[in-house]
Each structure stands twice: as C-alpha cells, then as structure tokens.
Amino acid sequence: MFILTFCAERHLSVDYQDCVQACCGSVALVVCVICLILSTFVASILYLIVVGNQWDKCETFGDLIIKILLSFQNKLWSYNDDDDDQSINQSIIYNAP
C-alpha cells in the first residue's frame, strides 16, 4: 500500500490505472486490466457455485420438513386407541388453517 501511495504521489496519478501506466508502461496497464477482469469473472462464478450449493441444501432440508409433517399427519390418522380421540384428531386436521 505504501509503495502504491508513494508512486501515485510521485507521478500525480489519480487512480490505480494511471499509477500502473505511469510506473510500468502501457503493456503492464493492459495486463493489469485483463487480470482485473478475469479475477472479477472468476469471483462471480465462485459466488454462483456457493449459492447453488446452499440452495441444494435448503431444498433437501425442505424435503425433510415435508416428510416429517406428512409422517406426523399419518400418525394422527392411524391413532385408533379410542374413538373419541380419533374424532378429535380428525377434527384438528380438518380445521387446520
């Protein structure tokens, strides 16, 4: 950082590209711009990969929740110890919002 600041003050550069061009020349400026574009592109691709992996985990977690809820519903319907309890369980399912 200190070297970059020193070079920018010495050549009266306003931004990074002016500093690179003044210190290293036009060829280095082109190489610097290409590296900047490639690193931005690669960072975007990696971001999409990470988001995609997290989305897959969330989708799997959602399937797990649905299976748990369905198994809970099946347990409510298959409860046959007492007729009064079964009618209460069925009314709970029918009156669910």
PLY file of the C-alpha trace (Angstrom):
ply
format ascii 1.0
element vertex 97
property float x
property float y
property float z
element edge 96
property int vertex1
property int vertex2
end_header
0.00 0.00 0.00
2.78 2.38 0.89
4.58 1.73 -2.40
1.39 2.31 -4.37
0.74 5.55 -2.47
4.31 6.71 -3.00
4.15 6.01 -6.76
0.75 7.70 -7.08
2.02 10.85 -5.32
5.25 10.87 -7.30
3.54 10.64 -10.71
0.45 12.67 -9.67
-1.81 9.76 -10.53
-5.49 9.96 -9.67
-6.45 6.29 -9.88
-4.86 2.86 -9.97
-4.74 2.60 -13.77
-2.92 5.93 -14.09
-0.39 4.80 -11.48
0.28 1.49 -13.25
0.62 3.20 -16.63
2.97 5.86 -15.27
5.18 3.41 -13.36
5.14 0.30 -15.56
4.01 1.38 -19.03
1.10 0.67 -21.36
1.72 -3.07 -21.68
1.53 -3.51 -17.91
-1.69 -1.49 -17.89
-3.29 -3.88 -20.40
-2.10 -6.92 -18.41
-3.43 -5.34 -15.21
-6.85 -4.67 -16.77
-7.06 -8.24 -18.13
-6.15 -9.68 -14.70
-8.76 -7.46 -13.06
-11.46 -8.59 -15.50
-10.54 -12.27 -15.07
-10.49 -12.06 -11.27
-13.91 -10.37 -11.25
-15.31 -13.04 -13.59
-13.89 -15.90 -11.51
-15.23 -14.35 -8.28
-18.70 -14.14 -9.86
-18.58 -17.78 -10.94
-17.45 -18.89 -7.47
-20.25 -16.87 -5.91
-22.80 -18.64 -8.12
-21.33 -22.03 -7.19
-21.57 -21.27 -3.46
-25.14 -20.01 -3.79
-26.06 -23.08 -5.84
-24.64 -25.43 -3.20
-26.52 -23.63 -0.44
-29.72 -23.74 -2.50
-29.37 -27.52 -2.89
-29.02 -27.90 0.88
-32.08 -25.76 1.52
-34.10 -27.75 -0.99
-33.08 -31.00 0.70
-33.93 -29.53 4.10
-37.36 -28.51 2.77
-37.99 -32.08 1.57
-37.05 -33.33 5.03
-39.53 -30.97 6.70
-42.31 -32.08 4.33
-41.59 -35.76 5.10
-41.69 -35.09 8.84
-45.00 -33.24 8.55
-46.53 -35.98 6.40
-45.43 -38.69 8.82
-46.93 -36.68 11.68
-50.19 -36.41 9.77
-50.20 -40.18 9.12
-49.68 -40.83 12.84
-52.69 -38.66 13.66
-54.88 -40.62 11.23
-53.69 -44.05 12.35
-54.33 -43.46 16.05
-57.09 -45.98 16.97
-56.94 -46.41 20.78
-60.16 -44.54 21.50
-62.96 -43.38 19.20
-63.22 -40.02 20.95
-59.51 -39.33 20.49
-59.67 -40.25 16.81
-62.58 -37.90 16.19
-60.67 -35.14 17.99
-57.57 -35.79 15.85
-59.63 -35.81 12.66
-61.30 -32.53 13.63
-57.89 -30.99 14.26
-56.75 -31.96 10.76
-59.95 -30.78 9.08
-59.99 -27.48 10.95
-56.33 -26.67 10.31
-55.82 -23.32 8.55
0 1
1 2
2 3
3 4
4 5
5 6
6 7
7 8
8 9
9 10
10 11
11 12
12 13
13 14
14 15
15 16
16 17
17 18
18 19
19 20
20 21
21 22
22 23
23 24
24 25
25 26
26 27
27 28
28 29
29 30
30 31
31 32
32 33
33 34
34 35
35 36
36 37
37 38
38 39
39 40
40 41
41 42
42 43
43 44
44 45
45 46
46 47
47 48
48 49
49 50
50 51
51 52
52 53
53 54
54 55
55 56
56 57
57 58
58 59
59 60
60 61
61 62
62 63
63 64
64 65
65 66
66 67
67 68
68 69
69 70
70 71
71 72
72 73
73 74
74 75
75 76
76 77
77 78
78 79
79 80
80 81
81 82
82 83
83 84
84 85
85 86
86 87
87 88
88 89
89 90
90 91
91 92
92 93
93 94
94 95
95 96
